[in-house]
Amino acid sequence: MVAAGICRSDEHVVSGNLVTPLPVILGHEAAGIVESVGEGVTTVKPGDKVIPLFTPQCGKCRICKNPESNYCLKNDLGNPRGTLQDGTRRFTCSGKPIHHFVGVSTFSQYTVVDENAVAKIDAASPLEKVCLIGCGFSTGYGSAVKVAKVTPGSTCAVFGLGGVGLSVVMGCKAAGAARIIAVDINKDKFAK
């Protein structure tokens, strides 16, 4: 892993508000460079820049085949097991197993992910910037264009202008919203 963002979900695990098997290596929004690949892997090769995907899609289950969903039945979100999709854990410390966090565990120098849990990106991509695409940006932008289904000419209100909220604003703008009302209690976010 070359770059990683810290998401509120990671903090929720630390504070005990999000239950996951322990011990665990956290992190789920990141970008890195492929070091090596397992047998049969064809979509990436060593040297490729990638973004790990904590909501991978098998493409075969009924959820993956539904165009309105992105929560594959094989992912680790709804029922955290702390493993890869095949049920294994690839991390150890002093010979004892360490759990994976949502199948990616990006707060590590190296990680192991399933092939369908990584997306190859352009070689020129700045990893320290694109690392946020895996969670914060896609959550906000997707909320505007996929969930709210913002239409051209509409008016939108966005409450909270952190990374996710600003990504919602970008999604609203891309969808053609005529008016975007941004609300935040932090006055510094509006300074020009």
C-alpha positions, -999 to +999 in steps of 0.1 A: +000+000+000+013+034-009-014+057+004-045+053+026-073+074+039-087+072+074-124+067+073-149+071+102-156+034+099-120+027+110-126+049+141-158+031+148-140-002+151-114+014+174-141+029+196-161-004+197-191+010+178-185-013+148-180-049+159-154-068+139-133-099+149-101-089+167-072-086+164-076-069+130-057-048+105-080-019+097-082+004+066-103+002+035-097+032+013-063+031-003-042+028-034-011+008-041+011-010-065+008-048-071+038-066-057+029-101-068-002-121-078-015-156-071-020-185-095-047-178-121-049-140-115-054-123-149-068-088-142-037-073-126+001-079-128+031-068-107+037-031-111+001-022-118-014+007-098-046-004-080-074+006-057-086-022-033-124-026-033-140-034+001-173-041-017-162-065-044-187-081-068-186-118-078-209-110-107-228-143-102-250-140-071-286-125-073-274-093-056-246-087-082-271-093-110-294-066-096-285-032-112-298-014-081-273-030-057-236-033-050-234-055-019-224-089-031-234-118-009-197-128-007-185-095+008-177-090+045-198-060+053-231-074+067-216-102+087-179-095+094-159-126+094-125-110+092-114-132+063-110-132+026-138-146+005-124-181+007-126-180+045-089-177+050-068-151+069-034-143+054-020-121+082-001-134+112+018-119+141+041-142+161+024-171+144-011-161+155-037-152+129-048-116+124-082-108+109-088-088+077-110-057+077-137-059+050-114-080+030-087-054+023-069-043+054-051-013+039-033+000+070-004-022+062+027-020+040+014-051+021-020-066+019-037-096+003-070-093-015-092-114-037-088-107-074-123-092-077-115-069-048-089-048-067-093-024-096-064-015-119-061+023-124-042+044-148-004+043-143-002+081-141-027+083-112-014+100-081-019+074-054-021+099-026-051+114-042-070+085-058-068+065-025-100+082-014-120+069-044-124+035-027-147+047+000-152+085+007-156+097-028-176+068-042-199+069-012-207+106-016-208+108-054-228+075-056-253+089-031-261+117-054-261+100-088-273+064-078-293+068-047-308+103-048-308+101-086-302+139-089-317+152-122-307+182-143-322+214-130-329+201-096-321+217-062-301+198-037-291+203+000-260+187+013-255+186+051-219+182+063-190+191+041-163+166+050-149+142+024-182+124+017-203+156+017-180+173-007-182+143-029-220+145-028-217+181-040-195+169-069-221+142-078-249+168-077-230+191-100-221+163-124-258+152-125-267+188-135-283+202-103-291+239-109-288+248-072-267+231-045-272+243-009-242+232+012-247+232+050-219+228+076-214+241+111-176+247+105-173+283+091-138+276+079-152+253+052-167+283+035-137+306+036-123+316+002 
